[in-house]
Amino acid sequence: MVNYTILEFCCVEIPYSIATLSNLLEAQRQSVSTIFNKLIKTGKLINMVKAAI
């Protein structure tokens, strides 16, 4: 399970893997992963699992 936090707004748990999200969105897994990574790099999201390590 991966948790992401939207800075300055609230904490939102996303209990799905990137593969599951890509299937739900009918998008390629690589595209969804790229978007999440860009959001993390720009500080829009925080991966709470990796932040806790």
Rosetta silent file (secondary structure, phi, psi, omega in degrees, C-alpha in Angstrom):
SEQUENCE: MVNYTILEFCCVEIPYSIATLSNLLEAQRQSVSTIFNKLIKTGKLINMVKAAI
SCORE:     score description
SCORE:     0.000 S_00000001
   1 L     0.000  137.022 -179.105    0.000    0.000    0.000 S_00000001
   2 E  -117.364  133.089  176.946    1.304    3.437   -0.912 S_00000001
   3 E  -109.841  136.400  176.332    0.283    6.637    0.834 S_00000001
   4 E  -124.039  145.599  177.490    0.598   10.040   -0.796 S_00000001
   5 E  -117.406  131.863  173.917    0.058   13.403    0.849 S_00000001
   6 E   -88.517  114.185 -174.885   -1.169   16.462   -0.982 S_00000001
   7 L   -61.212  141.762  176.134    0.857   19.276    0.593 S_00000001
   8 L    66.053    6.590  179.869   -0.969   22.099    2.362 S_00000001
   9 L  -123.823  -70.044 -178.630   -4.374   20.498    1.881 S_00000001
  10 E  -166.650  172.323  178.177   -4.903   17.058    3.379 S_00000001
  11 E  -100.602  126.405 -178.732   -3.611   13.529    3.595 S_00000001
  12 E  -124.536  123.785  176.942   -5.088   11.115    1.064 S_00000001
  13 E   -90.294  128.299  176.508   -4.373    7.414    1.125 S_00000001
  14 E  -111.791   99.348 -172.734   -4.273    5.770   -2.278 S_00000001
  15 L   -82.552   25.003 -177.918   -4.502    2.044   -1.541 S_00000001
  16 L  -119.594  150.332  174.932   -3.781    0.989   -5.112 S_00000001
  17 L   -76.836  166.184  176.798   -0.605    0.119   -6.920 S_00000001
  18 H   -60.562  -37.984  179.350    0.468    2.062   -9.989 S_00000001
  19 H   -62.837  -43.912  179.510   -0.542   -0.962  -12.097 S_00000001
  20 H   -66.010  -44.076  177.975   -4.050   -0.993  -10.619 S_00000001
  21 H   -60.136  -41.808 -179.938   -4.437    2.778  -11.046 S_00000001
  22 H   -64.516  -37.076  176.089   -3.334    2.544  -14.663 S_00000001
  23 H   -65.820  -42.726  179.124   -5.923   -0.177  -15.283 S_00000001
  24 H   -62.920  -37.334 -178.876   -8.655    1.911  -13.640 S_00000001
  25 H   -86.596   -4.222 -175.706   -7.653    4.938  -15.728 S_00000001
  26 L    54.074   45.539  179.314   -7.216    2.824  -18.862 S_00000001
  27 L  -124.951  163.457  176.921   -3.739    4.282  -19.254 S_00000001
  28 L   -70.122  141.616 -179.823   -0.320    2.740  -19.661 S_00000001
  29 H   -56.697  -41.277 -179.243    1.395    1.889  -16.373 S_00000001
  30 H   -62.741  -37.532  178.938    4.497    3.781  -17.447 S_00000001
  31 H   -65.984  -44.718  179.496    2.469    6.948  -18.106 S_00000001
  32 H   -64.932  -42.708  178.801    0.792    6.837  -14.688 S_00000001
  33 H   -61.728  -42.898  178.844    4.123    6.139  -13.001 S_00000001
  34 H   -61.198  -43.467 -179.961    5.739    9.068  -14.829 S_00000001
  35 H   -64.468  -45.661  178.412    2.958   11.435  -13.748 S_00000001
  36 H   -61.877  -42.455  179.264    3.182   10.326  -10.106 S_00000001
  37 H   -62.948  -38.698  177.111    6.974   10.685  -10.152 S_00000001
  38 H   -65.996  -40.402  178.278    6.691   14.219  -11.579 S_00000001
  39 H   -65.085  -36.997  177.539    4.148   15.155   -8.895 S_00000001
  40 H   -68.515  -44.766 -179.013    6.487   13.787   -6.216 S_00000001
  41 H   -64.332  -32.303 -179.788    9.527   15.627   -7.640 S_00000001
  42 L   -86.423   -1.112  177.663    7.631   18.923   -7.760 S_00000001
  43 L    83.394    8.689  179.312    6.471   18.480   -4.171 S_00000001
  44 L   -76.209  -30.039  177.893    2.787   18.118   -5.014 S_00000001
  45 E  -129.636  153.959  173.068    2.729   14.575   -3.564 S_00000001
  46 E  -127.737  128.953  174.623    4.753   12.768   -0.941 S_00000001
  47 E   -80.714  103.489 -173.979    5.188    9.016   -0.913 S_00000001
  48 H   -66.451  -28.160  178.298    4.663    8.395    2.798 S_00000001
  49 H   -66.583  -46.708  179.822    6.088    4.867    2.629 S_00000001
  50 H   -73.476  -31.378 -179.887    9.416    6.118    1.272 S_00000001
  51 H   -68.622  -27.526 -178.335    9.348    9.222    3.497 S_00000001
  52 L   -78.819  -16.120 -177.633    9.118    7.013    6.603 S_00000001
  53 L   -79.739    0.000    0.000   12.296    5.110    5.713 S_00000001
